[in-house]
Amino acid sequence: MRQATKQKEKVSGRRKAAVLLVSLGSELAAEVYKHMSDEEIEMVTVEVATIGALDAGTVQEVVEEFYHTALAQQYLSQGGINLAREILERAVGPSKAMEIIGRLQGALQVTPFDFLKRVDPSHLMNFIQHEHPQTIALILAHLDYSAAAIIMGALPPELQSEVSMRIATMDRTSPEIISEVERVLERKIATVLSQEFTAAGGIEALAELLNRCDRSTEKTILETLEEESQEIADEVKKLMFVFEDIIMLDDRSIQQVLKEIDQKELALALKGASDEVKEKMFGNMSKRAADMIKEDMEFMGPVRLKNVEEAQQRIVAVVRRLEEAGEIVISRGGEEEMLV
């Protein structure tokens, strides 16, 4: 038995892959090759070419290992490490289960709070709204920015500012703290354990989060940040784009943005804009077009602030989309000047 174990340990991962491909047959192996890089194909093909005769025991062991590993990966993605370990222990025993899980953890690099990606943000809000601000900040910093923005917008204003400050000043969090927070959430939803230090939060994370918040939440948080720390507020603003920042766009970019915006939408957005923004927009359209917008604004009468802010947010979304597509350039603080 000891000799068999020793022989088994000598089989490399590359050789196991070759054994599996040979056992699958040429047709299925060719399908697998389509998902491999050129380097991987080259290495495995060399193994296939030199593999020689295979005994039934080796093939069975390799196929079973692949099967259990594939199942473990599926369990990890659907229910977390605890569920994967529990199911595998029943299937192959504790020792083999730990071996498979350990191998997958290193390969998959499961991130903290990964299981929360499958939880609806509105439901998650019910679980975390009464947690300590630092705990909420830690969770939001690990969430997708869009989901985190929904939760941030639902928090009370005073809690928004405190959580935002903690996200902005967050750097690296030890695995012990992350695991403890996850264990608390495990009793309510599910869990994913992390074994490595994780960099999360910081100025960039908060800026990305605010970029996806509604206009009212964005303004409230920025104003509070300015009161708490002007330095942090300035750093966050450098990394994000708000409606008033339209004045930083050059004329060509403004004209490009105007092509993408509906006239009624622009009129509504400008109802709550500063004179400087209005002048910038009107200065980049024909007199006739500017007069039509002004006329629309006048005939619109009183409008809800929420509607104005939503219109501004949609225009900001257009600006960000055009920037991501490389069609316009947003001049932010600290960037090099553009040469024409």
C-alpha positions in Angstrom: 0.0 0.0 0.0 2.8 2.4 0.9 4.5 1.7 -2.4 1.3 2.3 -4.3 0.9 5.6 -2.5 4.4 6.6 -3.3 3.9 5.7 -7.0 0.7 7.8 -7.0 2.5 10.8 -5.6 4.9 10.7 -8.5 2.2 11.4 -11.1 2.4 15.1 -12.1 -0.5 17.3 -12.8 0.6 17.4 -16.4 0.6 13.7 -16.7 -2.8 13.4 -15.0 -4.2 15.8 -17.6 -2.7 13.6 -20.4 -4.2 10.5 -18.8 -7.6 12.2 -18.7 -7.5 13.4 -22.3 -6.5 9.9 -23.5 -9.3 8.3 -21.5 -11.8 10.8 -23.0 -11.0 9.9 -26.6 -9.9 12.1 -29.5 -13.3 13.7 -30.1 -13.9 14.9 -26.5 -10.2 15.7 -26.0 -10.3 18.0 -29.1 -13.2 19.9 -27.4 -11.1 20.3 -24.3 -8.2 21.6 -26.3 -10.3 24.5 -27.5 -10.3 25.9 -24.0 -6.6 25.6 -23.5 -3.8 28.1 -24.3 -1.1 27.2 -26.9 1.4 26.6 -24.1 -0.9 24.3 -22.2 -1.7 22.3 -25.4 2.0 22.0 -26.2 2.9 20.7 -22.7 0.0 18.2 -22.5 0.5 17.0 -26.0 4.1 16.0 -25.2 2.8 14.0 -22.3 0.1 12.3 -24.4 2.7 11.4 -27.0 5.0 9.8 -24.4 2.4 8.3 -22.1 2.7 4.8 -23.3 0.3 2.0 -22.1 -2.0 2.9 -19.2 -3.2 0.4 -16.6 -6.9 0.5 -15.6 -6.1 1.4 -12.0 -4.2 4.6 -13.0 -7.0 5.7 -15.4 -9.7 5.1 -12.8 -7.8 7.1 -10.1 -7.2 10.1 -12.4 -10.8 10.1 -13.7 -12.2 9.9 -10.2 -9.9 12.7 -9.0 -11.0 14.9 -11.9 -14.6 14.1 -11.2 -14.4 15.0 -7.5 -12.4 18.1 -8.2 -14.9 19.3 -10.8 -17.7 18.7 -8.3 -15.8 20.6 -5.6 -15.3 23.5 -7.8 -19.1 23.6 -8.5 -19.9 23.4 -4.8 -17.4 26.2 -4.1 -19.1 28.5 -6.7 -22.6 27.7 -5.5 -22.4 27.3 -1.8 -19.0 28.1 -0.4 -16.1 26.1 1.0 -18.1 24.7 4.0 -20.7 23.1 1.8 -18.1 21.8 -0.6 -16.1 20.3 2.2 -19.3 18.7 3.8 -20.4 17.1 0.5 -16.9 15.9 -0.4 -16.4 14.3 3.0 -19.4 12.2 2.6 -18.3 11.2 -0.9 -14.6 10.6 -0.5 -13.8 10.9 3.2 -12.4 13.7 5.3 -8.7 13.3 4.3 -9.4 13.3 0.5 -11.9 16.1 0.9 -9.4 18.3 2.6 -6.8 17.6 -0.1 -9.2 18.6 -2.9 -10.4 21.7 -1.1 -6.9 22.8 -0.3 -5.8 22.4 -3.9 -8.8 24.3 -5.2 -8.5 27.1 -2.7 -5.1 27.9 -4.0 -6.1 27.6 -7.6 -9.4 29.5 -7.4 -8.3 32.2 -4.9 -11.8 32.4 -3.5 -12.4 36.0 -2.4 -13.9 37.1 0.9 -17.7 37.6 0.8 -17.9 36.0 -2.6 -21.1 34.2 -1.6 -22.8 37.7 -1.2 -22.6 38.2 -5.0 -25.6 35.9 -5.3 -27.7 37.7 -2.7 -30.1 40.5 -3.8 -28.8 43.8 -2.4 -32.2 44.7 -1.0 -32.2 41.5 1.0 -28.6 41.9 2.1 -29.5 45.3 3.4 -31.8 43.7 5.9 -28.9 41.6 7.2 -26.3 44.2 7.6 -28.1 47.5 8.4 -27.8 47.0 12.1 -24.1 46.0 12.0 -21.3 48.2 13.2 -20.2 50.8 10.6 -16.8 49.2 10.3 -18.4 45.9 9.5 -20.7 47.4 6.9 -17.7 49.2 5.4 -15.8 46.0 5.2 -18.7 44.2 3.5 -19.4 47.0 1.0 -15.7 47.3 0.1 -15.8 43.6 -1.0 -19.0 43.8 -2.9 -19.6 44.6 -6.6 -19.7 48.5 -6.8 -23.2 48.5 -8.2 -24.6 46.3 -5.4 -22.7 48.3 -2.8 -24.1 51.5 -4.2 -27.7 50.2 -3.8 -27.0 49.4 -0.1 -25.2 52.7 0.5 -28.2 54.6 -0.9 -30.6 52.8 1.5 -28.6 53.5 4.6 -29.5 56.5 6.9 -27.6 59.7 6.0 -25.6 59.7 9.2 -24.6 56.1 8.7 -23.7 56.8 5.0 -21.1 59.3 6.0 -19.6 57.2 8.7 -19.4 54.1 6.5 -18.0 56.2 3.6 -15.2 57.6 5.8 -14.3 54.0 7.0 -14.2 52.8 3.4 -12.0 55.7 2.3 -9.5 55.1 5.2 -9.6 51.3 4.9 -6.4 49.6 3.7 -5.7 45.9 4.4 -7.7 43.7 6.6 -6.4 40.6 8.3 -8.0 37.2 7.4 -9.0 36.7 11.1 -11.2 39.8 11.0 -12.7 38.8 7.6 -13.4 35.3 8.8 -15.1 36.5 12.0 -17.4 38.8 10.0 -18.1 36.0 7.6 -18.9 33.6 10.4 -21.5 36.1 11.7 -23.1 36.3 8.2 -22.9 32.5 7.9 -25.6 32.0 10.5 -27.8 34.3 8.4 -26.9 33.5 4.8 -23.8 31.4 3.9 -20.0 31.7 4.2 -16.8 31.9 2.3 -13.5 31.6 4.3 -10.4 33.5 3.2 -6.8 32.5 4.1 -5.0 35.5 2.7 -4.8 39.2 3.3 -7.1 41.1 1.1 -6.7 44.6 -0.1 -10.0 46.4 -0.2 -11.6 49.8 0.3 -9.6 52.9 -0.1 -10.1 56.1 -2.1 -10.6 54.4 -5.4 -13.2 52.0 -4.0 -15.2 54.8 -2.5 -15.0 56.8 -5.8 -16.2 53.9 -7.8 -19.0 53.3 -5.3 -20.2 56.9 -5.4 -20.1 56.9 -9.2 -22.9 54.4 -9.1 -24.9 55.9 -6.3 -27.9 58.1 -7.0 -27.2 61.9 -7.1 -28.7 62.7 -3.7 -26.6 60.0 -1.9 -23.5 61.2 -3.8 -24.0 64.8 -2.8 -24.7 64.0 0.8 -21.7 61.8 1.2 -19.3 64.2 -0.6 -20.5 67.1 1.6 -20.0 65.1 4.7 -16.6 64.0 3.6 -15.6 67.6 3.0 -16.6 68.4 6.6 -14.7 65.4 8.0 -11.6 65.5 5.8 -11.2 68.0 2.9 -8.1 66.0 1.8 -10.0 62.7 1.4 -12.9 64.5 -0.3 -10.6 66.1 -2.8 -8.9 62.7 -3.5 -12.3 61.1 -4.0 -13.4 63.9 -6.4 -10.3 63.5 -8.5 -11.3 59.9 -9.2 -14.9 60.4 -10.0 -17.1 62.6 -12.3 -20.1 64.5 -11.1 -22.5 66.6 -13.2 -20.9 69.9 -12.3 -17.6 68.6 -13.7 -19.0 69.0 -17.2 -17.2 72.4 -17.2 -13.9 70.5 -17.2 -14.7 68.9 -20.6 -13.3 70.5 -23.7 -15.6 71.9 -26.4 -15.2 68.9 -28.6 -16.1 66.5 -25.8 -19.1 68.6 -24.8 -20.4 68.5 -28.4 -19.9 64.7 -28.5 -21.9 64.4 -25.3 -24.7 66.6 -26.6 -25.2 64.3 -29.6 -26.0 61.5 -27.2 -28.5 63.5 -25.0 -32.2 64.0 -25.6 -33.3 67.7 -25.6 -35.9 67.2 -23.0 -33.5 65.4 -20.7 -30.9 68.1 -21.0 -33.5 70.8 -20.3 -34.5 69.0 -17.1 -30.9 68.4 -16.0 -30.0 72.1 -16.5 -32.9 73.2 -14.3 -30.7 72.5 -11.3 -27.4 73.4 -12.8 -25.1 76.3 -12.0 -24.8 79.2 -14.4 -21.3 78.1 -15.3 -22.6 74.7 -16.4 -25.4 76.2 -18.4 -23.1 78.6 -20.2 -20.7 75.7 -21.0 -23.5 73.7 -22.6 -25.2 76.6 -24.4 -21.9 77.7 -25.7 -21.4 74.4 -27.6 -24.7 74.4 -29.5 -26.3 76.7 -32.1 -28.2 79.7 -30.9 -31.4 78.2 -32.1 -30.8 75.0 -30.2 -29.9 76.9 -27.0 -33.0 79.0 -27.3 -35.1 75.9 -27.7 -33.6 74.4 -24.5 -34.1 77.6 -22.6 -37.7 77.7 -23.8 -38.2 74.1 -22.6 -36.8 75.0 -19.2 -39.1 77.9 -18.9 -42.3 76.1 -20.0 -41.4 73.1 -17.7 -42.2 75.1 -14.6 -41.5 73.8 -11.1 -39.9 70.3 -11.2 -39.0 67.8 -8.4 -35.4 68.0 -7.3 -35.3 64.2 -7.5 -36.2 64.2 -11.2 -33.6 66.8 -12.0 -30.9 64.8 -10.1 -31.9 61.6 -12.0 -31.6 63.4 -15.3 -28.2 64.7 -14.3 -27.1 61.2 -13.3 -28.2 59.8 -16.7 -26.1 62.5 -18.5 -23.2 61.7 -16.2 -23.6 58.0 -17.2 -23.4 59.1 -20.9 -20.1 61.0 -20.1 -18.6 58.0 -18.4 -19.6 55.7 -21.2 -18.0 57.9 -23.8 -14.9 58.2 -21.7 -14.7 54.4 -21.3 -15.1 54.1 -25.1 -12.2 56.5 -25.6 -14.4 59.0 -27.4 -13.9 61.9 -24.9 -11.3 62.7 -22.3 -12.1 63.9 -18.8 -9.5 66.2 -17.3 -8.9 65.1 -13.7 -6.6 66.6 -11.1 -3.1 65.2 -11.2 -3.3 64.0 -14.8 -0.8 65.1 -17.4 -1.8 67.7 -19.9 -2.9 66.5 -23.3 -0.8 67.5 -26.4 -2.6 68.1 -29.6 
